[in-house]
Amino acid sequence: MTYDVAIIGAGWAGFNAALRAKALGLTVALIEKSDIGGTCLNRGCIPTKALIHSAKIYTLAKKAPLFGVSCAAPAFDFTAVQARKNKIVQQLRSGMQFLVKGIDLFNEPAQIISPVRIQAGSRAIDTKTIIVATGSRPYELKGFAFDAKKIISSDQVLALTDVPRSLLIIGGGVIGCEFACLFANFGAQVAVVEKMPQLLPGEDKEVARKLESALRKKGIKVSTATDAASVTLTDYELVLVCVGRAAYTAGLGLEELGVSLAQGKIIVDDYLKTTVANIYAAGDCTGKTMLAHFAAYQGQIAAENIAHPQAPVAAGGAHIPSCIFTDPEIASVGLNEDAARGKGIEITVKKFDFLGSGMARIIEEADGFIKIVCEAAGGKVLGASIIGPRATELIASLGVAVANGLTAGQLKNTIFAHPTLSEAIPEALKDI
């Protein structure tokens, strides 16, 4: 049998590509050497957020007297926390395996032999087109090799059986800051070292400063503009290195076939084609925006373009929401203030502090703000940044506004329910 498309990698990009290709009537082979779900389900989004939510419940239990609720001596069982996380992952994995019925799933390592043949273990798979969706892996920092004992990766930290007494996190990006909040909320002494001048490089500076303040209130030691080589590792029980992720492309045989790579990342055009005509790539292995929801989007676009090669669709990316599950949460979409000014755009910046939100007061999470960036002329909404309660949910409304070119006036005149956190959006635009 010759498949219409063979997909290497069953993470969020490959899985969604497979489902879309099947829906479009293509015959599909899905090849995954490990568990279905890739990094997101097994070593990323899902397990980390499960742990973060357990830590959140623990901190809420300690705050119970603020709500007039007696909750004597709150405690947590980290073994049970991990068991719950593993159960959620297994349940979702089973759901994904059910959804790929009708798609031939091969649980084998893959190597591309030619543009029309893949070797999956001992089996040769013939195909008309290929989508490479092999994802990424934790980047290993020179001088801090992972040993799974003292120096660990963001993959290995998920398997801990106990909360460390002290933890040094090298890298103050998204992953590092999320783990800092997680383990600090569970009682660990945490320090974060970031080489750049601010935490969360690339995010709104005011948001980054607010997060740094929130981390310090938790007792987390934050050192920005600091080289990790200057830190004494023996002062900490564990060292977690979170300095980014690298595309996983080694050993596939890509370069031998003429597929161009840049620093290990697969080069693709706007339609997700590689430099070999019938080989596409999607997700983290392309080195573009490394977010699961963008990987899923790319996978679907790649499948669409294989099904309809005469009318290909370009894979955009200007309006991708970014969500950071720190405590407080952070989310952004479109252009932040500095990015807009850097493009020479005359802007108006509108802001609302959650201290003025009735619902934020009710849930005792009034630390943070919402910031909306608009064109000075016309009021078009260009972007937004949020730090505060449910930021990762609130950003969706602003994502719709940015993606559809709505103006601040249109957004302000939309009726948001009261009392909710979402009404902070029109409140920020009240004087427009």
Secondary structure, DSSP 4 states (H G I P E B T S, - for coil): -EEEEEEE--SHHHHHHHHHHHHTT--EEEE-SS-TTHHHHHHSHHHHHHHHHHHHHHHHHHTGGGGT----S----HHHHHHHHHHHHHHHHHHHHHHTTTSEEE-S-EEEEETTEEEETTEEEEEEEEEE---EEEPPPTT----SSSEE-TTGGGG-SS--SEEEEE--SHHHHHHHHHHHHTT-EEEEE-SSSSSSTTS-HHHHHHHHHHHHHTT-EEE-S--GGGS-GGG-SEEEE-S-EEE--TTS-HHHHT--EETTEEP--TTSB-SSTTEEE-SGGGTS---HHHHHHHHHHHHHHHH-TTS------TT--EEE-SSSEEEEEE--HHHHHHTT--EEEEEEEGGG-HHHHHTT----EEEEEEETTT-BEEEEEEEETTHHHHHHHHHHHHHTT-BHHHHHTSPPPSS-STTHHHHHTTT-
